Amino acid sequence: QVQLVESGGGLVQAGGSLRLSCTASRSIFSMNAMGWYRQAPGKERELVARIISGGSTDYADAVKGRFTISTDNAKNTVYLQMNSLKPEDTAVYYCNAIYGRVSWGQGTQVTVSS
């Protein structure tokens, strides 16, 4: 089972930026996909962004143009750069890896104040 550790969450004012990191316990090069999901209080977990083997990316409509997902294979890390943050982006953000199995990180809190 691949272990995923997220970092980079925190409190930021609306309009600000944060970069989330997710480091895997082994190489991410052969992963089928890696992504970021989020879950706000009282809501279901939803896809934010993912990167699929081969490099194609997919974003939720709510974050297109503001968030960017990227990887550093040498560091076994996937990033989520979040710009122009809005209060509605407040949630716990989870890293996800698919490799024939599915692994989740423990989550990192992002709070955007108005």
C-alpha positions as a printed NumPy array, in Angstrom:
array([[  0.   ,   0.   ,   0.   ],
       [  1.355,   3.392,  -1.018],
       [  1.456,   5.933,   1.787],
       [  0.629,   9.549,   0.951],
       [  1.535,  12.51 ,   3.137],
       [  0.048,  15.937,   2.424],
       [  1.35 ,  19.289,   3.58 ],
       [  0.926,  22.961,   2.827],
       [ -2.549,  23.687,   4.085],
       [ -3.347,  26.652,   6.274],
       [ -5.287,  29.865,   6.701],
       [ -5.201,  32.452,   3.931],
       [ -7.204,  35.518,   3.007],
       [ -9.41 ,  35.546,  -0.056],
       [ -7.345,  36.261,  -3.139],
       [ -4.286,  34.617,  -1.676],
       [ -2.357,  31.516,  -2.698],
       [ -1.286,  28.212,  -1.212],
       [  0.65 ,  25.254,  -2.57 ],
       [ -0.229,  21.797,  -1.355],
       [  2.259,  18.943,  -1.561],
       [  1.664,  15.214,  -1.475],
       [  4.645,  12.909,  -1.152],
       [  4.28 ,   9.208,  -1.882],
       [  6.183,   6.381,  -0.224],
       [  7.335,   5.102,  -3.595],
       [  7.744,   6.192,  -7.194],
       [  4.731,   7.949,  -8.69 ],
       [  5.97 ,   7.476, -12.236],
       [  3.926,   4.331, -12.803],
       [  0.758,   5.527, -11.085],
       [ -2.382,   5.354, -13.214],
       [ -3.449,   8.701, -11.797],
       [ -2.854,  11.062,  -8.933],
       [ -5.237,  13.702,  -7.805],
       [ -6.531,  16.112,  -5.225],
       [ -9.999,  15.945,  -3.73 ],
       [-11.648,  18.136,  -1.139],
       [-14.433,  17.816,   1.366],
       [-16.165,  20.793,   2.928],
       [-18.28 ,  20.434,   6.096],
       [-21.611,  18.82 ,   5.315],
       [-20.643,  18.09 ,   1.722],
       [-19.426,  15.079,  -0.174],
       [-15.823,  14.643,  -1.206],
       [-15.274,  16.027,  -4.686],
       [-12.549,  15.925,  -7.306],
       [-10.488,  19.105,  -7.536],
       [ -7.796,  18.11 , -10.019],
       [ -6.057,  14.998, -11.26 ],
       [ -3.19 ,  14.069, -13.492],
       [ -3.378,  10.867, -15.465],
       [ -0.554,   8.641, -16.665],
       [  0.74 ,  10.307, -19.804],
       [  0.385,  13.761, -18.327],
       [ -3.149,  14.821, -19.14 ],
       [ -4.932,  16.823, -16.475],
       [ -8.522,  17.267, -15.412],
       [ -9.986,  20.053, -13.241],
       [-13.264,  20.756, -11.551],
       [-15.061,  23.67 , -13.202],
       [-14.929,  25.627,  -9.936],
       [-11.124,  25.738,  -9.941],
       [-10.25 ,  25.957, -13.635],
       [ -7.901,  28.835, -14.288],
       [ -7.022,  29.179, -10.603],
       [ -5.534,  25.818,  -9.578],
       [ -2.714,  23.875, -11.223],
       [ -1.716,  20.281, -10.571],
       [  1.835,  19.154, -11.273],
       [  4.263,  16.401, -10.372],
       [  7.927,  16.023,  -9.548],
       [  8.745,  12.385, -10.233],
       [ 12.231,  12.703,  -8.741],
       [ 10.64 ,  13.696,  -5.418],
       [  7.638,  11.339,  -5.68 ],
       [  5.502,  14.413,  -5.11 ],
       [  2.363,  15.89 ,  -6.611],
       [  1.534,  19.544,  -6.062],
       [ -1.587,  21.646,  -6.158],
       [ -0.911,  25.327,  -6.698],
       [ -3.978,  27.285,  -5.631],
       [ -4.274,  30.937,  -6.632],
       [ -7.061,  33.49 ,  -6.265],
       [ -8.494,  31.513,  -3.381],
       [-12.113,  32.04 ,  -2.408],
       [-13.941,  31.329,   0.865],
       [-15.801,  28.518,  -0.909],
       [-12.458,  26.735,  -1.413],
       [-12.379,  26.102,   2.329],
       [-12.213,  22.341,   2.881],
       [-10.009,  19.451,   3.864],
       [ -7.917,  18.558,   0.834],
       [ -6.954,  14.929,   0.24 ],
       [ -4.343,  13.442,  -2.031],
       [ -5.282,  10.323,  -3.966],
       [ -3.271,   7.764,  -5.924],
       [ -4.567,   5.039,  -8.229],
       [ -2.255,   2.172,  -9.124],
       [ -4.481,  -0.864,  -9.347],
       [ -5.362,  -0.015,  -5.77 ],
       [ -6.353,   3.285,  -4.251],
       [ -4.548,   5.206,  -1.537],
       [ -5.598,   8.361,   0.296],
       [ -3.634,  10.796,   2.347],
       [ -4.724,  11.96 ,   5.774],
       [ -5.907,  15.351,   4.512],
       [ -4.793,  18.921,   5.055],
       [ -7.067,  21.776,   6.067],
       [ -7.37 ,  24.827,   3.842],
       [ -9.284,  27.778,   5.256],
       [ -9.933,  30.895,   3.195],
       [-11.188,  33.921,   5.087],
       [-13.258,  36.638,   3.477]])
